[in-house]
Amino acid sequence: MSTDNRGLWTRDFTIITIGSVISMFGNAMSGFALSLLVLDYTGSTLLYGIYIVLFTLPQIIMPVLFGPYLDRFSRKKTIYTLDFISTAVYGLAAFLLAKGGFSFPFLAAGVFIVGSINSIYMTAFQSFYPLLITKGYYQKAYSISSVLETLSAVMIPVSAYLYNLVGIAPLLAANAFCFFIAACMETQIRANEDYIEQRKGERDSEDAKKQFFTDIRKGIEYISNDRGLRSIAAYFTVSALFGGCTSVLMLPYFKSTWANGEYIYMIVFGMATFGRAMAGMLHYRFIIPSHFKYTIALVVYISTSLIEGTLLFLPVIVMAVLMLMSGMMGVTSYTIRISATQTYVPDGMKGRFNGAFNMLNTVGMLCGEISAGALGDVISPKYVILAFGLINALAALILIGRNRQSVSAIYNTQQ
């Protein structure tokens, strides 16, 4: 594996990392508080599920629509423009809620807008971030990204405390400020986006509307025609189905089962956060041997499915220990998958690939949220989550295990 002598911490990489930390911490603080607000205000698992679905719904179409755009125009400008828009959205929401303007329809509209912004932002960020990583440092870079995302979860207990102390409006105002600072920093990134010039001739020579829909089709075809990427995308669609199920059922189950259940929830899933942070720091220091990556990923996919699927049948202390293990394993598989696929996919195709991949994930997540919300009212959440976990483990065996050669060709590549 060859490495660039500039090292990882270049000026642009440092800016994007610090900006991400600021916006992630603000989002984590306001996001959990909003979840508590919905549960407290409605007292309904169904309406909580609708709230989650409305955040997820725009993420089906937005990544596919904007993925082609991000292969033709500046991803950097897209990122900081969306952060400035988020500043305005959260600032307005803070003002209205401070004036007592809360209603569920108002919240539903707001969360739909935020979901739309978030889905475009994630596609742009995932496609731009690899361009700021020095060659040979992909695992280190993505380990940092996963650690920072994990550490932002420390804001969840802070969020719960502040929500009970001062209410939701100040937290939304703080998030607006975080987005503003991040956007200002991101405007200072200097990276050249060479892929724009490479495709400029295509944009000038073809009808824009026709080329736009051609690009969407090419993004989906790119995944479909590569057996390894197709297998990975299919598995993560099923995995997102399981994630949608747990996102709807876990927090309401904890709140309804124990007094102050949201704090027990934070302890249990805080252990997963701690595990992800520990593993991420290890990945920054130690490189996983390439020939082990596929096997590690497959074992993790099956193990975490079984751990999370059986979680609610266990004592709280056992839950916490297993979630620590799940967190450590999860960040390992994330680092392997994201660094491998972003290395494997050409720069000029990253926007379309990430757009199509995110759309498939969102479809899976939305289906999981809707079905879990419906089933959770008639079947104990324990059994719903167990069923989804077993399905996810089976999908790993079939989609990743039976396609070893094509998936390992991606996962086990030198980066």
N, C-alpha and C positions, 0 to 999 in steps of 0.2 A: 504494500500500500504506500503510494507516494503522498507526501504532505507538502504544503506550501510553507515557506519559511517565515511568512508574516504572522503565523500563529492564529489562534481562534479569535482573540479579543481585539478585533479591528475596530475602528471608529464607528462604522455603520452597525456592526453586530452589537456593540455596546449600547448604542442608541436604541435599537429595536428591542433589546433585552430589558433595559430600564423602562422604556415606554410600556412594554407589555406588563411588567410588574405593577406599575401604577394603575393601569386600567383593569387588570385582573383582580387586584385587591379591592378596588372600588366596586367592581361587579359582584364579587363574592359577598361583600358586605350588604349591598342592597338586594341582591337576588334572594338570599335566604330570608331576609326580613319580609320581602314581598310574599314568599310562600307562607310564612306564619300569618301575615295579614289576611290572606285568602282563607286559610283554615279557620282563623279566629272570626272573621266576618261572616263566612257562609256556614261553617260547621258541616260542610258536605264534602265527602270524598269525590262525588261525581263532579261538582263544580271545581274542585281542585284539579281533577283530571282534565276538565275543559280548559282551565287556565294553562296547564302544561301543554295540551294539544295546540292551543292557539299560538303558543311560542314556537312550537315545532312545525306547524302547518306551512308557513311561508318558506321553510327551509327545504321543501320538496322541489319547488320550481326555481327559486332564486339562484341557487348555485349553478344549475344547468343554463339558465338564461344569461348569467353574468360570467360564467367560465370562459366562453369564447371572447367576450369583451376583454377579459384579463390577459388573454394571450396576444392582444392587439394594442392595448393601451397601457398606460402606466399603473402598475399595481401599487406603487408607492403613493401616488396621488389619491388613488381609491381608498387606501388605508387611512390616511390622515383626514380626508374629506368625511369619511364615515364617522371617524372619532369626533370631529367637530359637530356633525349632525347629532350624534349621541349626546354630546354636551347640551345641545338645545332641547332635546327630547326629555332628558332627565331633569334639566333645570325647570322646564315648564311643568312637568309632573310634580316636582317638589313644591312649586308655587301653588298649584291647584289643590294638592292634598293638604297643604298648610292652611288653606282657606276652607277646608272641610268639604272638598268637592269629590269625595270618594263614592264610587258606585261600581258594582261589578261590570256593567257594560263599559264604563270608562276604562277600567283596568283591562278588560278584554281587548279593547281597541289599542290601548297602549302596548300591551304585551305582544300583539300581532305586529305592530310597527317595529318594536325592538327585535323580535324574532327575524323580521325581514332584514334589518340592518346587520344583525349578528351573522346571518347565513352568508351574506355577500362578503362581509369582513373576513370570516374564517376562510373562505375560498381564496380571497386575495392574499391573506397573510400566509396561508399554507403554500401558495405559489411563489410568493416573494421571499419568504424567509430563507429557503435554500440558496438563493442568489447571494445572500450576505454571509454565507458560511465558507470559510477558507477550505480549499480542497484537502481531504484527508481527515477532517474534523467533524464529520457528520454525527457520529455517535456521541461525541462530547457535547455538541451543540444541542442535540435533541434531548440529551440527559439533563442539561441545564433547563431547557424549556419545560420538561416534565416536572422537575423539582420546583421551579418557580410557580407553575400552575398548581402544584400540590400545596406549596406553602401558603398560597393565597387562601386555602381553606381554613387557615388559622383565624381568618376574619369571621368565620361562621359563628363561633361562640361570642365573639365581640358583637356581631350583628344582632344575635338574640338578646344580649344584655342591653344594647343601646336601643333596640326596638321597644323593649319593655320600659326603658327609662325615658326616652324622648320622642318615640313614635317614628313613623316612616319617613316623613318629609325631610328632616335633616340628613338622613342616610342617602336619600336620592340626590339631595343637593351636593353632598360630599362626592357621590359618584360622578355627577356632572363635572365637578372640579377636576377629578382624576382624569376623565376623558379629555378635558381641555389641555391639561399639562402633557398628556401622552401625545396628543395631536400636534402640539407645538414642537415637541421633540422630534417627531417623525418627519416633519418638514425639513429637518436638517440632514437627512440621509442623502448621501451623494452617489450611491451605487448606480452604475450604468445599466439600463434595461435594454440590452442588445437585441433581445427577441423582438422588440417593437420595430426596429429597422429591418430585421430579417423578414418580417411579414408585411412591411409597409407596401411593398409592390403588390401583394395580393389584395390589400385593402383598396388600393388605388385602381386596380384593374378590373375588379369585379363589383357587381351590384351589391351594395352593403347589406340589404335585407336578405338576398339570396345567400350570400356568404355567411351571414350570421347563423341561419338555420343549418347550413352545411357544416359549420363548426360544431354546433350542438350534436349533430349526427355523428361527426367524426370523434367527438369525445366519448360517446357511448360505444361506437364501433371499436375504438382503440382498446377499451377494456374487454369488450366481447371477443375480439380477435386474438387476445393474448391469454392463453390458458391459465398462466400463473396469476395475472392480475384479475382475471375473471373469478378464479377460485377465492382469492383474497376478498374481493368486493362482495361476493355472494355470502361468504362467512360473516363478514362484518355487518351485512344487512340483517342477518339472523341475530347476531350479537346485539345490534341496536334494538331489535325487537325485545330482547331480554332486558336491555337497559331501560327501554320505555316502560316496561312492566314494573321494574323496581322503583323507577323515579316516581310513579304514581302511587304505589302501594306502601313503600317502606316508611316514609315519614308519617302518614296518617295512622299506620299500624302502631308505631311507637307512641304517638300521642294518645291514641285511644286505649292502649294496653297498660301503660304506666302513668302514674302522676308525674308531671313534668317530663313526659316521655321525649320531648324534643331534646332535652339535655342528655338523656341516655342514648338517643340517636346520634348526637354529636360525639359522644364518647366512643361508641362503637365504630362509627365511620371516621372519627378522628384517628383511630388506630390505623385505618387504611391509609389515611393521609400521611401519618408518620412513616409507615412502611414504604410508601412511594418516595418520600423524601430521602430515606436511607438508601434505597436502591438507586435512585437517581444520582446521588453523590458517589456511589460506588462505580456507576457507569461512566462518570466523568473521569475517574482515576484509572479504571481498568477497562480495557477493550475486550469485548466478548469475541473469542475465536470464531472466525467466519463459519467454519464447518459445523459449529454447534448451534447456530442461530435458529435454523428451522426446527430442530428437535426441541429446543427450549421453548420456542413459541407454541408449538403444538401441545406440549405438556401443560403449559400455562393456560392455554385456552380451555382445556378440559378441566383442569384443577379449579380454576376460578369459577367456572360455571357450576361445578358441584358445591363449592364452598358457599357461594351466594344463594344457590338454590335451596340449600338446607338450613340456611342461617337462622330463620325464625323458629326452628324447632329446638334450638339450643339455649342453654343458660347464657346470660349476658356476658359473663367473663369469658366463656368459650367463644362467643361471637366476636369479642374484641380481639382475642388472640388470632382467630382465623382471618379476621379482616386485616390484621397486621401482615399476615402472610400473603393474603390476596393483594394487598397494596404493593408489596415488594415484587410479587410476580407480575402484576399488571403493568407496572412501569417498565419492567424488563421487556415484556412483549411489545409494548407501545414503542419503545426506543428501537427495537429491532424492525418493526413494521414500517414506522414512519421514515426512518433513515434509509431503509432499503428501497422503498417505493419512490421516495423523492430523489434518490440517486439514480434509480433505474429509468424513470420517466424523463424524456428530454425537456429542456427548459421551455421550448416553444409549445409544448403540449401540456405543461403542468396545470395551467388554468382549466383547460377542458377536462383533464383527468380528475383533478380535485373537485371540479364542479359536479361531474357525473358520479364520482365516488361519494361525495357528501349527499347528493340527492338520494342515492340508494340507501345510505345510512339513515337518512331522515324518513324515508318511506317505512323502513323497518321500525324505527323508533315510534313513529306516529301510529302504526298498526299495534305496536305493543302498548302504547298509552291508552288507545281507545278500547282495545280488547280487555286490558287489565282493569280499566275503570269500570267497564260493564260487568266483568266477572267478579270483581272485588265486592260488589253489592250483594251477590248471591252465594259466593263460595269464599271460605276463609282465605285471606291473602297468603297464608302459609302455603296452601296447596297450589294456588295460582302461581306463585313465585317458584315453587318446586318444579311444576310442570314446565315452565318456561326455561328454567335452568337445565333440565334434562334435555330439552329440545336443543338448547345451545351447545351442550356437550356433544350430542349426536351430530350436529352440524359440523363441529370441529373435526370429528373423526371422518366424516364423509367428504367434506369439501377441502379440508387441508390435508388430512391423513391420506386419502386416496389419490391426491394429486401431488405427492411428495416431490417428484422430479421437477415439475414446472414451478411449484411454489419455492422450493429450496434454491432453484436457480436465481430467484430474486432475493430471498432472505439471506442466502449465504455468499452474496457477492462482496468483494472487497470495496470499501468506501473511502 
